[in-house]
Amino acid sequence: MQALYAQLLVGLINGSFYALLSLGLAVIFGMLNIINFAHGALYMMGAFVAYFLLNLGGINYWWALLLAPIIVGIFGMILERTMLQWLTGLDHLYGLLLTFGIALIVQGVFQNYFGSSGLPYAIPDELKGGMNLGFMFLPIYRGWVVVFSLVVCLATWFLIEKTRLGAYLRAATENPTLVRAFGVNVPRMITLTYGLGVGLAALAGVLSAPINQVRPLMGADLIIVVFAVVVIGGMGSIMGSIITGFALGVIEGLTKYFYPEASNTVVFVLMVLVLLVKPTGLTGRAA
């Protein structure tokens, strides 16, 4: 039973990263209609920014949780202003190809300077150690990752679905001309939205750094699974991405316990089954 609980914990940890990353993808696609294939590279950049802040600036993990998403988010906004904005109104394929190229460039630059091996990032002293729950030993940092990720996901959902700012964002996607008539700067709103989605990816990178180490290809290992999560939940569905991310992480963990050989493919099998039954995803709506 301890082995089962351990795999469930691993599944929840992975689900936290799936949820944060797929949430950022859902925000960008749902609001901007961009399939952001650079998301994995920006997740990796978040981890590297935290690493640089600690080793070059002496800035600890807690400040990195705030600063890394802002820094990478600004980088994302520059990308949107200089490249992605020119793809407005074009087929999704153009955005996918452009962001895929950006991902290859970013990963190539980091791999050229840092190689493929992982760089260590220490767990902060406040979150070291663990708790004995009786039925299993829970590392404090891993429990923190699950809780913090869930809070961030729900806060983002509330911001977009339940606030006036979120209403403006959704309206700007559907009818930008009408929103401009109310004095809203639509291009700036689109840029900030892309920065928000990218910042969520960077935040996931900071959370991942003490667990998975900091590696140039850490995003490439996750991005395909995260896209599958988004497709299963429904492209552009905020709550769908959150629920599906955590659920698929747990399913993957259970599969590792009961049938390890299928653990790397179970997400994609579920994606095929969902698309056969409901092509718009579990919570997606038809166009």
WOMOBEL-V641032 format. One record per residue. RES is the residue in three letters. SS is DSSP state (H for helix, E for strand, - for the rest). Layout:
# WOMOBEL-V641032
res | ss
RES | SS
RES | SS
This chain:
# WOMOBEL-V641032
res | ss
MET | -
GLN | H
ALA | H
LEU | H
TYR | H
ALA | H
GLN | H
LEU | H
LEU | H
VAL | H
GLY | H
LEU | H
ILE | H
ASN | H
GLY | H
SER | H
PHE | H
TYR | H
ALA | H
LEU | H
LEU | H
SER | H
LEU | H
GLY | H
LEU | H
ALA | H
VAL | H
ILE | H
PHE | H
GLY | H
MET | H
LEU | H
ASN | -
ILE | -
ILE | -
ASN | -
PHE | -
ALA | -
HIS | H
GLY | H
ALA | H
LEU | H
TYR | H
MET | H
MET | H
GLY | H
ALA | H
PHE | H
VAL | H
ALA | H
TYR | H
PHE | H
LEU | H
LEU | H
ASN | H
LEU | H
GLY | H
GLY | -
ILE | -
ASN | -
TYR | H
TRP | H
TRP | H
ALA | H
LEU | H
LEU | H
LEU | H
ALA | H
PRO | H
ILE | H
ILE | H
VAL | H
GLY | H
ILE | H
PHE | H
GLY | H
MET | H
ILE | H
LEU | H
GLU | H
ARG | H
THR | H
MET | -
LEU | H
GLN | H
TRP | H
LEU | H
THR | -
GLY | -
LEU | -
ASP | -
HIS | H
LEU | H
TYR | H
GLY | H
LEU | H
LEU | H
LEU | H
THR | H
PHE | H
GLY | H
ILE | H
ALA | H
LEU | H
ILE | H
VAL | H
GLN | H
GLY | H
VAL | H
PHE | H
GLN | H
ASN | H
TYR | H
PHE | H
GLY | -
SER | -
SER | -
GLY | -
LEU | E
PRO | -
TYR | -
ALA | -
ILE | -
PRO | -
ASP | H
GLU | H
LEU | H
LYS | -
GLY | -
GLY | E
MET | E
ASN | E
LEU | -
GLY | -
PHE | -
MET | -
PHE | E
LEU | E
PRO | E
ILE | H
TYR | H
ARG | H
GLY | H
TRP | H
VAL | H
VAL | H
VAL | H
PHE | H
SER | H
LEU | H
VAL | H
VAL | H
CYS | H
LEU | H
ALA | H
THR | H
TRP | H
PHE | H
LEU | H
ILE | H
GLU | H
LYS | H
THR | -
ARG | H
LEU | H
GLY | H
ALA | H
TYR | H
LEU | H
ARG | H
ALA | H
ALA | H
THR | H
GLU | H
ASN | -
PRO | H
THR | H
LEU | H
VAL | H
ARG | H
ALA | H
PHE | -
GLY | -
VAL | -
ASN | -
VAL | H
PRO | H
ARG | H
MET | H
ILE | H
THR | H
LEU | H
THR | H
TYR | H
GLY | H
LEU | H
GLY | H
VAL | H
GLY | H
LEU | H
ALA | H
ALA | H
LEU | H
ALA | H
GLY | H
VAL | H
LEU | H
SER | H
ALA | H
PRO | H
ILE | H
ASN | H
GLN | -
VAL | E
ARG | -
PRO | -
LEU | -
MET | -
GLY | -
ALA | H
ASP | H
LEU | H
ILE | H
ILE | H
VAL | H
VAL | H
PHE | H
ALA | H
VAL | H
VAL | H
VAL | H
ILE | H
GLY | H
GLY | -
MET | -
GLY | -
SER | -
ILE | H
MET | H
GLY | H
SER | H
ILE | H
ILE | H
THR | H
GLY | H
PHE | H
ALA | H
LEU | H
GLY | H
VAL | H
ILE | H
GLU | H
GLY | H
LEU | H
THR | H
LYS | H
TYR | H
PHE | H
TYR | -
PRO | H
GLU | H
ALA | H
SER | -
ASN | -
THR | -
VAL | H
VAL | H
PHE | H
VAL | H
LEU | H
MET | H
VAL | H
LEU | H
VAL | H
LEU | H
LEU | H
VAL | H
LYS | -
PRO | -
THR | -
GLY | -
LEU | -
THR | -
GLY | -
ARG | -
ALA | -
ALA | -
